[in-house]
């Protein structure tokens, strides 16, 4: 189940609700002031990892994995 982010219009507190898509459409109770004047926020998400483009162009980490990108640092490759 997804996590939805809400904002309280009374006290400006933001909080998360774990539930179905229907819970996003319902008014939620603010855990700080117990107001039901809340609204769902548009939440962004992040994806981590290497893309196929980075792997094919060689822009990912190279060598012994020291994180310096194989440049002029003191890491031994």
C-alpha positions as CSV (number, residue, x, y, z in Angstrom):
1,X,0.0,0.0,0.0
2,X,1.3,3.5,-0.8
3,X,2.0,6.3,1.7
4,X,0.2,9.6,1.1
5,X,1.3,12.9,2.5
6,X,-1.2,15.4,4.0
7,X,-1.0,18.9,5.2
8,X,-3.2,20.4,8.0
9,X,-4.8,23.7,6.9
10,X,-5.3,24.7,10.6
11,X,-1.8,24.2,12.0
12,X,0.3,23.6,8.9
13,X,1.6,20.3,10.2
14,X,2.4,17.7,7.5
15,X,1.9,14.0,8.1
16,X,1.8,10.7,6.3
17,X,-1.0,8.2,5.9
18,X,-0.5,4.6,5.0
19,X,-3.5,3.3,3.0
20,X,-5.3,2.8,-0.2
21,X,-6.0,5.3,-2.9
22,X,-9.4,5.9,-1.4
23,X,-7.8,7.2,1.9
24,X,-6.2,9.9,-0.2
25,X,-9.6,11.3,-1.2
26,X,-10.9,11.2,2.4
27,X,-10.4,14.0,4.9
28,X,-7.8,12.8,7.5
29,X,-7.4,13.9,11.1
30,X,-4.3,15.9,11.9
31,X,-2.3,14.0,14.6
32,X,-1.0,17.3,16.1
33,X,-4.2,19.4,16.5
34,X,-6.9,16.8,15.6
35,X,-8.4,19.1,12.9
36,X,-10.1,17.5,9.9
37,X,-9.2,20.4,7.7
38,X,-6.5,18.6,5.8
39,X,-5.6,18.2,2.1
40,X,-3.5,15.6,0.2
41,X,-0.2,16.9,-1.1
42,X,1.5,16.0,-4.3
43,X,4.5,13.9,-3.2
44,X,7.6,13.3,-5.4
45,X,9.5,10.1,-5.3
46,X,13.1,9.3,-6.0
47,X,14.7,6.4,-7.9
48,X,18.2,5.4,-7.2
49,X,20.6,3.2,-9.1
50,X,22.4,3.3,-12.4
51,X,20.6,3.8,-15.7
52,X,21.4,1.9,-18.9
53,X,22.7,5.2,-20.3
54,X,25.2,5.7,-17.5
55,X,26.5,2.1,-17.9
56,X,26.9,2.3,-21.7
57,X,28.6,5.8,-21.7
58,X,31.0,5.0,-18.9
59,X,29.8,7.8,-16.7
60,X,29.3,5.5,-13.7
61,X,31.9,4.6,-11.1
62,X,35.0,3.1,-12.6
63,X,38.0,1.2,-11.4
64,X,38.3,-0.1,-7.9
65,X,35.1,1.6,-6.6
66,X,36.8,4.4,-4.7
67,X,34.2,6.9,-5.9
68,X,36.6,9.4,-7.4
69,X,35.6,8.5,-11.0
70,X,39.0,7.2,-12.0
71,X,40.5,10.8,-12.1
72,X,43.7,12.1,-10.5
73,X,43.1,11.1,-6.9
74,X,45.2,8.9,-4.7
75,X,43.0,5.8,-5.1
76,X,44.6,2.7,-6.6
77,X,42.6,1.1,-9.4
